[in-house]
Amino acid sequence: MTTLNSLDPSAVAVTEAIRTGDLAALRGLLADQPGLASAQITETEDAERAGTRSLLHIATDWPGHYPRGPEVVALLVAAGADPGARFVGAHTETPLHWAASNNDVTAIDALLKAGADIEAPGAVLGGGSPLADACGFGQWRAARRLVERGARVGLDEAAALGLRETVEEYLARDAPGPDALDRAFWSACHGGQLDVARLLRARGADLDRPGPDGRTPLDIARDQDADGVVAWLVGEGAKSAG
């Protein structure tokens, strides 16, 4: 497998073709350099972005939504790119994790069509699936598309997406303990899901327990402009971490 520094002329050229959706240039590069589609690009100049990524990671990197994204994904895969390639560095996310984190629904569809594993572990948030990243970063269109495409939905994700029936099934079947209830409650407030938040509160969820980033349910609801949830939490006496 070829590994290129991000400043290598070939890496610069292929990155530019991917990011601009220049299919003709991309085809030419892939034809002229056999094995380029499966190459890994290593970033060494930018400490915050340090690590090694595939060309499909480049196609789904923040902020995503690049021109002709689905066509670029299809072209790269046809030329030998692995839709399940892993980032090498601070985490092991796949391109599907990145598309989910960017709310890039068309890239999600293209990657799934190409054979990406919808349940691949490795999310930067808790090591879970792409759905975990989508919900964790508040990328709700991506999260709903993944669910539509068959992603397995945990209690936290169901709460964040307002899937009350699924939440009720978890409550009836698994009898989640205090920690699980509190996480689900925080997720419901993150997603602005008042109905589910009320349900979980009635089951004993802690009103003020912070989430993984230190923000309380009230804090995250405010950050998401979930005015209905905020008003209800304030009425319940909820507190901010600040």
Secondary structure, 3 states (H helix, E strand, C coil): CCEEECCCHHHHHHHHHHHHCCHHHHHHHHHHCCCHHHCEEEECCCHHHCEEEEHHHHHHCCCCCCCCHHHHHHHHHHCCCCCCCCCECCCCCCHHHHHHHCCCHHHHHHHHHCCCCCCCCCCCCCCCCHHHHHHHCCCHHHHHHHHHCCCCCCHHHHHHCCCHHHHHHHHHHHCCCHHHHHHHHHHHHHCCCHHHHHHHHHCCCCCCCCCCCCCCHHHHHHHCCCHHHHHHHHHHCCCCCC
